[in-house]
Amino acid sequence: MYYLWYFSRLKKTLLSIFKINTNPEKRYFGFDIIRAFSVVLVMQMHFLQHFSQYLGINYFMLPLPDPVDMFFVCSGFLIGYQHLNEVHKLDKITPKYTARFLVMRWVRTLPSYYILLTFLVFLFALFSKKLDIPFRNYFFIQALYENRSKFYRETWTIAIEEWFYFTFPVLFYIITSLLKVNKKKSFLIILLLYIFVCNFLKVYYYYHVFPSHTFDQWTKFREIVVLRIDTIAIGLLAAYVCYFYTDFWDKYKYKFLPLGLIIYIGSIIFYWTWSNKIVTAEFATFYHYTFYYLVSPISIMLCLPYLKTIRFKDNFVNHFILFTSLISYSIFLLHGTFLLLLFVLVYMAVIKNVYIVYALWMFTTFFLANIFYNKIELPIMNMRRKIIEKLNLNENQSNNLR
């Protein structure tokens, strides 16, 4: 009986630790699963990049999925679906709506990013005795059309998101209000524009910018904004189908799921064989510079109809997944350049056991991310509605249907 009581108390304690004040029943929990899995996978990949040599493995030969594709597709869907729900309640798209969209996204992402970026700038200056301000990072141009990312390297993904947040509502306003195209067609035009332009540029970069197709060129290629923003557009395509063709979306969700998984797993296997030089001696093939970053997101898109149906259940595992999903942005900002490099120094100077260092790093990342989320990220995020009201960006809504 004592063990049952102890287990019950332990369960309640853990649930209280991993509980954040939110309403999980109103969330698309399947997307929380993907967000949590993506950020944890990013952590593992970055850890292996630094410590695989000490573990006696070659990180680049591991058949790991791309968490960036997962996150971008889900992000594109959620933003696109919410956008469609909002704009079809409005009589017309105005500069106020565009500004409101930007406030909702920028207040959510920019303050936390700039706080950590500035902190790291001064931290590195403290140790190097030299203040180098990475202006490119502050304006998200460190990898806009060429990769010059040296400081806070992992935030190339944030640069892609921020350029999407800016260009998408501006394009939507121009096409709907200035070119007088209806909302449905405007949305479709924009997502197709992203996909076609990005893939055209991928072919151009393959032949003219990175002609040697070396490993170093490929790592730079995959982080460039104008070459990867189409991954988010695949999520927009999913939102378009879900919103305008709901019956089709729901009818085939159980058929799309295995098809998407087969394509995605096949893509990973082909990537693995290519990395191990089974397919070709040339490191980067035309497929991996171009179609790989189209096939992989589309396969993830095919899984979204089923993921949208998954609901939260009140148990420890789901609470931990939701907790990880909610603090995922804070985890991402803290885990790499700041904490991982710190623990590399800990490993070299103090603790010579990789597994102990790994456990300490994971615990510290989650612990600090939870504090950062609750004390900084969440309070700032909760100011969005007040900012919108203060700037008078709210609009009267009509009862327009789709």
DRENLUM-445938 format. One record per residue (C-alpha): residue number from 1; y negated, x negated, z negated. Coordinates in Angstrom, 1 decimal. Layout:
! residues N
[NUM [Y X Z]]
...
***
This chain:
! residues 402
[1 [0.0 0.0 0.0]]
[2 [-2.4 -2.8 -0.8]]
[3 [-1.9 -4.3 2.7]]
[4 [-2.7 -0.9 4.3]]
[5 [-5.9 -0.6 2.2]]
[6 [-6.9 -4.2 3.0]]
[7 [-6.3 -3.6 6.8]]
[8 [-8.3 -0.4 6.6]]
[9 [-11.2 -2.2 4.9]]
[10 [-11.0 -5.1 7.3]]
[11 [-11.1 -2.7 10.3]]
[12 [-14.2 -0.9 8.9]]
[13 [-15.9 -4.2 8.2]]
[14 [-15.3 -5.5 11.8]]
[15 [-16.4 -2.2 13.2]]
[16 [-19.6 -2.4 11.3]]
[17 [-20.2 -5.9 12.6]]
[18 [-19.7 -5.0 16.2]]
[19 [-21.6 -1.7 16.0]]
[20 [-25.0 -1.4 17.7]]
[21 [-27.0 1.8 17.4]]
[22 [-26.3 3.5 20.8]]
[23 [-24.5 6.5 22.1]]
[24 [-21.4 5.2 23.9]]
[25 [-20.3 8.7 25.1]]
[26 [-23.3 8.8 27.4]]
[27 [-22.6 5.4 29.0]]
[28 [-20.4 4.5 31.9]]
[29 [-18.0 2.5 29.8]]
[30 [-16.1 1.1 32.7]]
[31 [-19.2 -0.8 33.7]]
[32 [-19.5 -2.0 30.1]]
[33 [-16.0 -3.5 30.5]]
[34 [-17.1 -5.3 33.7]]
[35 [-20.3 -6.5 32.1]]
[36 [-18.5 -7.8 29.0]]
[37 [-15.7 -9.4 31.0]]
[38 [-18.3 -11.0 33.4]]
[39 [-20.4 -12.7 30.7]]
[40 [-17.3 -13.9 28.7]]
[41 [-15.8 -15.3 32.0]]
[42 [-19.1 -17.1 32.7]]
[43 [-18.9 -18.7 29.3]]
[44 [-15.4 -19.9 29.9]]
[45 [-16.2 -21.3 33.3]]
[46 [-19.3 -23.2 32.0]]
[47 [-17.3 -24.5 29.1]]
[48 [-14.5 -25.7 31.4]]
[49 [-17.1 -27.4 33.6]]
[50 [-18.1 -29.6 30.7]]
[51 [-14.8 -30.0 28.9]]
[52 [-12.0 -29.8 31.5]]
[53 [-11.9 -33.6 31.8]]
[54 [-11.0 -33.7 28.1]]
[55 [-8.3 -31.1 28.6]]
[56 [-6.8 -33.0 31.5]]
[57 [-7.4 -30.2 34.1]]
[58 [-9.4 -29.9 37.2]]
[59 [-11.8 -27.0 36.7]]
[60 [-12.4 -26.5 40.5]]
[61 [-8.7 -26.1 41.1]]
[62 [-8.4 -23.0 38.8]]
[63 [-8.0 -19.6 40.6]]
[64 [-10.9 -17.9 38.7]]
[65 [-12.7 -14.8 39.9]]
[66 [-16.4 -14.9 40.5]]
[67 [-18.1 -13.1 37.6]]
[68 [-21.5 -13.1 39.4]]
[69 [-20.1 -10.8 42.1]]
[70 [-18.8 -8.4 39.5]]
[71 [-22.1 -8.2 37.6]]
[72 [-24.3 -7.9 40.7]]
[73 [-22.3 -5.1 42.2]]
[74 [-22.2 -3.1 39.0]]
[75 [-25.9 -3.8 38.4]]
[76 [-26.8 -2.7 41.9]]
[77 [-24.8 0.5 41.4]]
[78 [-26.4 1.4 38.1]]
[79 [-29.9 0.7 39.2]]
[80 [-29.4 2.4 42.6]]
[81 [-27.8 5.5 41.1]]
[82 [-30.5 5.9 38.5]]
[83 [-33.2 5.4 41.2]]
[84 [-31.7 8.1 43.3]]
[85 [-31.6 10.5 40.4]]
[86 [-35.2 9.8 39.6]]
[87 [-36.8 9.8 43.1]]
[88 [-35.2 13.1 44.1]]
[89 [-37.1 14.8 41.3]]
[90 [-40.4 13.6 42.7]]
[91 [-42.5 15.2 45.5]]
[92 [-43.3 11.8 46.9]]
[93 [-43.1 8.1 46.1]]
[94 [-46.3 6.8 44.8]]
[95 [-47.6 3.4 43.6]]
[96 [-47.1 4.8 40.1]]
[97 [-43.4 5.1 40.6]]
[98 [-43.2 1.6 41.9]]
[99 [-45.1 0.3 38.9]]
[100 [-42.9 2.3 36.5]]
[101 [-39.8 0.9 38.1]]
[102 [-41.1 -2.7 37.7]]
[103 [-42.1 -2.1 34.1]]
[104 [-38.7 -0.7 33.2]]
[105 [-36.9 -3.7 34.7]]
[106 [-39.4 -6.5 33.9]]
[107 [-39.9 -5.6 30.2]]
[108 [-36.1 -5.5 29.9]]
[109 [-35.6 -9.0 31.3]]
[110 [-38.7 -11.2 31.5]]
[111 [-39.8 -11.5 27.8]]
[112 [-36.4 -12.8 26.6]]
[113 [-36.1 -15.1 29.5]]
[114 [-39.6 -16.6 29.1]]
[115 [-39.1 -17.0 25.4]]
[116 [-35.8 -19.0 25.8]]
[117 [-37.2 -20.9 28.8]]
[118 [-40.3 -22.0 26.9]]
[119 [-38.3 -22.9 23.8]]
[120 [-36.1 -25.1 25.9]]
[121 [-39.1 -26.8 27.6]]
[122 [-40.5 -27.8 24.2]]
[123 [-37.1 -28.7 22.8]]
[124 [-36.4 -31.1 25.7]]
[125 [-40.0 -32.4 25.4]]
[126 [-39.4 -33.1 21.7]]
[127 [-36.4 -35.3 22.4]]
[128 [-37.6 -36.9 25.7]]
[129 [-41.2 -37.5 24.4]]
[130 [-42.3 -36.1 27.8]]
[131 [-43.5 -32.5 28.7]]
[132 [-42.1 -31.4 32.0]]
[133 [-43.0 -27.8 32.8]]
[134 [-40.5 -26.3 35.3]]
[135 [-43.0 -24.0 37.1]]
[136 [-40.4 -23.0 39.7]]
[137 [-38.3 -21.4 36.9]]
[138 [-41.3 -19.5 35.6]]
[139 [-41.9 -18.0 39.1]]
[140 [-38.2 -17.7 40.0]]
[141 [-38.6 -19.9 43.1]]
[142 [-36.2 -22.6 41.9]]
[143 [-33.6 -21.4 44.4]]
[144 [-35.5 -18.9 46.6]]
[145 [-34.6 -20.4 50.0]]
[146 [-33.4 -23.9 49.0]]
[147 [-31.8 -24.9 45.8]]
[148 [-34.1 -27.0 43.6]]
[149 [-32.6 -25.8 40.4]]
[150 [-32.4 -28.6 37.9]]
[151 [-33.7 -27.2 34.6]]
[152 [-31.9 -24.2 32.9]]
[153 [-29.6 -24.3 35.9]]
[154 [-27.5 -21.2 35.1]]
[155 [-30.5 -18.9 35.5]]
[156 [-30.3 -18.9 39.3]]
[157 [-28.6 -15.5 38.9]]
[158 [-31.6 -14.2 37.1]]
[159 [-33.8 -15.4 39.9]]
[160 [-31.8 -13.3 42.3]]
[161 [-32.0 -10.2 40.1]]
[162 [-35.8 -10.6 39.7]]
[163 [-36.4 -10.8 43.4]]
[164 [-34.3 -7.7 43.9]]
[165 [-36.2 -5.9 41.2]]
[166 [-39.5 -6.7 43.0]]
[167 [-38.5 -6.2 46.6]]
[168 [-36.5 -3.1 46.3]]
[169 [-39.1 -0.6 44.9]]
[170 [-41.8 -2.2 47.1]]
[171 [-39.7 -1.7 50.2]]
[172 [-38.8 1.8 49.2]]
[173 [-42.5 2.7 48.7]]
[174 [-43.5 1.2 52.1]]
[175 [-40.7 2.9 54.0]]
[176 [-41.0 6.4 52.4]]
[177 [-44.8 6.6 51.9]]
[178 [-46.3 4.5 54.6]]
[179 [-43.6 4.9 57.3]]
[180 [-42.9 8.5 56.4]]
[181 [-39.1 8.1 56.3]]
[182 [-37.2 10.5 54.0]]
[183 [-35.8 9.1 50.7]]
[184 [-32.1 9.2 51.7]]
[185 [-32.7 7.3 55.0]]
[186 [-35.1 4.9 53.2]]
[187 [-32.5 3.9 50.6]]
[188 [-29.9 3.4 53.3]]
[189 [-32.2 1.3 55.5]]
[190 [-33.1 -1.0 52.6]]
[191 [-29.5 -1.7 51.5]]
[192 [-28.5 -2.4 55.2]]
[193 [-31.5 -4.6 55.6]]
[194 [-30.4 -6.7 52.6]]
[195 [-26.9 -7.0 53.9]]
[196 [-27.7 -7.8 57.6]]
[197 [-30.6 -10.2 56.8]]
[198 [-28.6 -12.1 54.2]]
[199 [-25.5 -12.4 56.3]]
[200 [-27.5 -13.6 59.3]]
[201 [-29.1 -16.3 57.1]]
[202 [-25.7 -17.3 55.8]]
[203 [-24.5 -18.1 59.3]]
[204 [-27.8 -19.9 60.0]]
[205 [-27.5 -22.0 56.8]]
[206 [-23.8 -22.8 57.6]]
[207 [-24.7 -24.4 61.0]]
[208 [-28.2 -25.7 60.4]]
[209 [-29.0 -26.2 56.7]]
[210 [-25.7 -27.3 55.3]]
[211 [-23.9 -28.7 58.4]]
[212 [-21.6 -31.2 56.5]]
[213 [-20.0 -28.3 54.4]]
[214 [-19.4 -30.6 51.5]]
[215 [-18.7 -29.4 47.9]]
[216 [-22.2 -30.3 46.8]]
[217 [-23.7 -28.3 49.7]]
[218 [-21.6 -25.3 48.9]]
[219 [-22.6 -25.3 45.2]]
[220 [-26.2 -25.2 46.3]]
[221 [-25.6 -22.6 49.0]]
[222 [-24.0 -20.1 46.6]]
[223 [-27.1 -20.1 44.3]]
[224 [-29.8 -19.4 46.9]]
[225 [-31.6 -16.1 46.4]]
[226 [-32.0 -15.1 50.1]]
[227 [-28.2 -15.7 50.6]]
[228 [-26.9 -13.7 47.6]]
[229 [-29.1 -10.7 47.1]]
[230 [-26.9 -8.7 49.4]]
[231 [-24.2 -8.7 46.7]]
[232 [-26.5 -6.4 44.7]]
[233 [-27.0 -4.3 47.9]]
[234 [-23.2 -3.7 48.0]]
[235 [-23.8 -2.0 44.6]]
[236 [-26.6 0.1 46.2]]
[237 [-24.2 1.2 48.9]]
[238 [-21.7 2.4 46.2]]
[239 [-24.6 4.3 44.5]]
[240 [-25.5 5.9 47.9]]
[241 [-22.0 7.1 48.5]]
[242 [-21.6 8.3 44.9]]
[243 [-24.8 10.3 45.0]]
[244 [-24.7 11.8 48.4]]
[245 [-21.0 12.1 49.0]]
[246 [-19.7 12.9 45.5]]
[247 [-16.6 14.8 46.7]]
[248 [-15.5 11.8 48.8]]
[249 [-16.2 9.4 45.9]]
[250 [-14.1 11.4 43.5]]
[251 [-11.3 12.4 45.9]]
[252 [-10.3 8.8 46.8]]
[253 [-11.0 6.9 43.5]]
[254 [-7.2 6.4 42.8]]
[255 [-6.6 5.2 46.4]]
[256 [-9.7 2.9 46.4]]
[257 [-8.7 1.2 43.2]]
[258 [-5.4 -0.5 44.3]]
[259 [-7.0 -1.3 47.7]]
[260 [-9.9 -3.0 46.0]]
[261 [-7.7 -4.9 43.6]]
[262 [-5.4 -6.1 46.5]]
[263 [-8.4 -7.3 48.5]]
[264 [-10.0 -9.0 45.5]]
[265 [-6.9 -10.7 44.3]]
[266 [-6.1 -11.8 47.9]]
[267 [-9.6 -13.2 48.2]]
[268 [-9.2 -15.2 44.9]]
[269 [-5.8 -16.5 46.1]]
[270 [-7.3 -17.6 49.4]]
[271 [-10.2 -19.3 47.6]]
[272 [-7.6 -21.1 45.3]]
[273 [-5.5 -22.3 48.2]]
[274 [-8.7 -23.4 50.0]]
[275 [-9.9 -25.3 46.9]]
[276 [-6.6 -27.0 46.7]]
[277 [-6.9 -28.0 50.4]]
[278 [-3.8 -26.0 51.4]]
[279 [-5.7 -24.1 54.0]]
[280 [-7.9 -26.9 55.4]]
[281 [-9.1 -30.4 54.7]]
[282 [-12.7 -29.3 55.2]]
[283 [-14.0 -28.3 51.8]]
[284 [-16.1 -25.3 52.9]]
[285 [-15.0 -23.1 55.8]]
[286 [-17.1 -20.7 57.8]]
[287 [-15.3 -17.8 55.9]]
[288 [-16.3 -19.1 52.5]]
[289 [-19.9 -19.6 53.5]]
[290 [-20.2 -16.1 55.0]]
[291 [-17.5 -13.4 54.7]]
[292 [-16.2 -14.5 51.3]]
[293 [-19.5 -13.2 49.7]]
[294 [-19.1 -10.0 51.6]]
[295 [-15.4 -9.3 51.2]]
[296 [-15.4 -10.0 47.4]]
[297 [-18.3 -7.6 46.6]]
[298 [-16.9 -4.8 48.8]]
[299 [-13.5 -5.1 47.0]]
[300 [-15.3 -4.7 43.7]]
[301 [-17.2 -1.7 45.1]]
[302 [-13.9 0.0 45.9]]
[303 [-13.0 -0.2 42.2]]
[304 [-16.2 1.5 41.0]]
[305 [-15.2 5.2 41.6]]
[306 [-12.4 4.7 39.1]]
[307 [-14.4 2.6 36.7]]
[308 [-17.0 5.3 36.5]]
[309 [-14.4 7.7 35.1]]
[310 [-13.5 5.5 32.1]]
[311 [-14.8 6.8 28.8]]
[312 [-15.4 5.1 25.5]]
[313 [-12.7 5.6 22.8]]
[314 [-13.5 5.0 19.1]]
[315 [-11.4 1.9 18.4]]
[316 [-12.0 -1.8 17.5]]
[317 [-11.4 -3.1 21.1]]
[318 [-13.8 -0.7 22.7]]
[319 [-16.4 -1.4 20.0]]
[320 [-16.1 -5.1 20.7]]
[321 [-16.4 -4.6 24.4]]
[322 [-19.5 -2.4 24.0]]
[323 [-21.0 -4.9 21.6]]
[324 [-20.4 -7.7 24.0]]
[325 [-21.8 -5.7 26.9]]
[326 [-25.0 -4.8 25.0]]
[327 [-25.8 -8.3 24.0]]
[328 [-24.5 -9.9 27.3]]
[329 [-28.0 -10.8 28.5]]
[330 [-28.7 -12.6 25.2]]
[331 [-25.3 -14.3 25.4]]
[332 [-26.1 -15.5 28.9]]
[333 [-29.5 -16.9 28.0]]
[334 [-28.2 -18.8 24.9]]
[335 [-24.7 -20.0 25.8]]
[336 [-25.4 -22.7 28.4]]
[337 [-28.2 -25.1 28.6]]
[338 [-29.0 -24.6 24.9]]
[339 [-25.8 -24.1 22.9]]
[340 [-23.2 -25.7 25.3]]
[341 [-25.1 -28.9 25.7]]
[342 [-25.6 -29.0 21.9]]
[343 [-21.8 -28.7 21.3]]
[344 [-21.1 -31.3 23.9]]
[345 [-23.1 -33.6 21.7]]
[346 [-21.2 -32.3 18.6]]
[347 [-18.0 -33.1 20.4]]
[348 [-19.1 -36.6 21.3]]
[349 [-20.6 -37.5 18.0]]
[350 [-18.8 -35.5 15.3]]
[351 [-15.8 -33.4 16.2]]
[352 [-13.3 -34.9 18.6]]
[353 [-11.2 -31.7 18.9]]
[354 [-12.0 -29.6 22.0]]
[355 [-10.4 -26.5 20.5]]
[356 [-12.4 -26.6 17.3]]
[357 [-15.6 -27.2 19.3]]
[358 [-14.8 -24.3 21.6]]
[359 [-14.2 -21.9 18.6]]
[360 [-17.5 -23.0 16.9]]
[361 [-19.4 -22.6 20.2]]
[362 [-18.1 -19.1 20.9]]
[363 [-18.8 -18.0 17.3]]
[364 [-22.3 -19.5 17.3]]
[365 [-23.1 -18.0 20.7]]
[366 [-22.1 -14.5 19.7]]
[367 [-23.8 -14.8 16.3]]
[368 [-27.1 -16.0 17.6]]
[369 [-27.0 -13.6 20.6]]
[370 [-26.6 -10.7 18.2]]
[371 [-29.6 -11.8 16.2]]
[372 [-31.7 -12.5 19.4]]
[373 [-30.7 -9.1 20.8]]
[374 [-31.6 -7.1 17.6]]
[375 [-34.7 -9.0 16.6]]
[376 [-36.3 -9.8 20.0]]
[377 [-34.6 -8.3 23.1]]
[378 [-34.1 -4.7 21.8]]
[379 [-37.5 -4.3 20.1]]
[380 [-39.3 -5.4 23.3]]
[381 [-37.1 -3.2 25.4]]
[382 [-37.9 -0.2 23.3]]
[383 [-41.6 -0.7 24.1]]
[384 [-41.1 0.2 27.7]]
[385 [-41.8 4.0 27.4]]
[386 [-45.0 3.2 25.3]]
[387 [-46.2 0.8 28.0]]
[388 [-45.6 3.3 30.7]]
[389 [-47.5 6.0 28.8]]
[390 [-50.3 3.6 28.0]]
[391 [-50.7 2.6 31.6]]
[392 [-50.5 6.3 32.6]]
[393 [-47.5 5.7 35.0]]
[394 [-45.7 9.0 34.3]]
[395 [-45.8 11.6 37.1]]
[396 [-45.1 15.3 37.3]]
[397 [-41.7 16.0 38.6]]
[398 [-40.7 18.7 41.1]]
[399 [-37.4 20.5 41.4]]
[400 [-36.5 19.0 44.7]]
[401 [-32.7 18.7 45.3]]
[402 [-30.9 16.0 47.2]]
***
